Amino acid sequence: METVSTNAAHGGIQGVYKHASRETGTDMTFSVFVPPHADGAKLPVVWYLSGLTCTHANVTEKGEYRRLCAELGLIFVAPDTSPRGEDVADDVDKAYDFGLGAGFYVDATQQPFARHYRMWSYVTDELPGLIAENFPADSDRQSIMGHSMGGHGALTIGLTFPDRYKAVSAFAPIVAPSQVPWGHKALPGYLGDDKAAWRKHDAVALIEDGARVDALLVDQGEADGFLAEQLKPQLLEAACARAGIDLTLRMQPGYDHSYYFISTFMEDHLRWHARRLG
Amino acid sequence: METVSTNAAHGGIQGVYKHASRETGTDMTFSVFVPPHADGAKLPVVWYLSGLTCTHANVTEKGEYRRLCAELGLIFVAPDTSPRGEDVADDVDKAYDFGLGAGFYVDATQQPFARHYRMWSYVTDELPGLIAENFPADSDRQSIMGHSMGGHGALTIGLTFPDRYKAVSAFAPIVAPSQVPWGHKALPGYLGDDKAAWRKHDAVALIEDGARVDALLVDQGEADGFLAEQLKPQLLEAACARAGIDLTLRMQPGYDHSYYFISTFMEDHLRWHARRLG
């Protein structure tokens, strides 16, 4: 692991790091904020998965999480959204919603993507191991949140590993990729026609198929241009109601899909996570 | 005035606006955050002047000021750092520390800069008028802060108009451009050899020449790579001590020159301003 940069911030250290990933076969960059802490302390870890077009940098620069993580004693980890590099396949039209910057947190089975696009294993297995080795992280106290495509990632990962992630929340998540245009492109592109594989990467389908968490927190801007066509939180609301999952879905009037929205409600999410991380 | 964008944030509106400037003869872009407020209320205005290479966008995205401005009821205005456009003169070598992105908050007298580089009049006269016309701003309650070159701007403007700006503070300011390399390039470049003109754009010289404010707040990172050669806060400290100005100079161990530093201490500055704005 190579240190790209470290900056003092809110009493802790905001770092950016790079490593050669076993899963993706590429160099991967990620950011980690470590709050002030006592020597030898092990701290809970909040995972933040970013949306389409983002890297680790968007939330790191605009997410306004450091003050709260310093107050609450949380490590905050932000991975990239796809493998990157000259030999990494991209969308044929270089569109923003597939390929580079758009890994959708799946392990691709379809060529030419299967070689590098292994974001599920990267985010749930390889990177947690690296974090545990190199930072004062308590692997028994992890939680996960994300935005848009990263909200999809947080929900599907949280639902798949309910014992590992003590809290799961999302900002404007894609709750049912099987039912919306972004997913209709990404799921067959990465996973082919195997609809059973799709259901493992669709929060609503996972809940329909029996996956459970105690509670979810979702904020959704009502002025979000992607709300009606791509995000459809009412599908999650219905699935949670049927499954008995305690979903707090907060529709936020006037708010859009940007980091102005995320940074406004980041504090509520981090406090919600901290209560569940103990 | 044209609206470039507006985003809901922390209960208020973060806007970016553009107008044809009388002073610079160019289009100028700036950002304004208006916090939630009662209809008809007039709110105090905090001016934030940015540093070398920046536009309005840096602090708007990374400054972490909105939460506090919403809590304290402050309008926050961030101008650009120079005129911009194809016909605007730049440094002959396109260096970062002169010309575009480096207006130093002076009215240039030297060609080819005198035509467009009128950032002093723009920031102290034209833009305040535009803000008063278009936003719920109380012109009797203004304050000013800035970073690096913008700290220089905030200190010199605050010292020149002590009745207008009720609070003056800075992050890692250039306190004495007459005595450091950045100033040795910018001051003659914009103002020629007229050392009397230089002294009006040098906070330490202004204080030596009799300018006074009641109090100043300055934060300075000890790990700031520009500290020893360009910033020299000890010169401000000595000038304030001789003049009886109540300077709070806080040396911050481990902090650098970045927005990670600024965003960490933004809350302290805004609370300090709010107390003085009433």
Interface residues (C-beta under 8 A of the other chain):
Chain A: N7 A8 A9 H10 G11 Q14 E61 K62 E64 R66 R67 G221 A223 Q252 G254 Y255 D256 S258 Y259 Y260 F261 S263 T264 E267
Chain B: N7 A8 A9 H10 G11 Q14 E61 K62 E64 R66 R67 G221 A223 Q252 G254 Y255 D256 S258 Y259 Y260 F261 S263 T264 E267
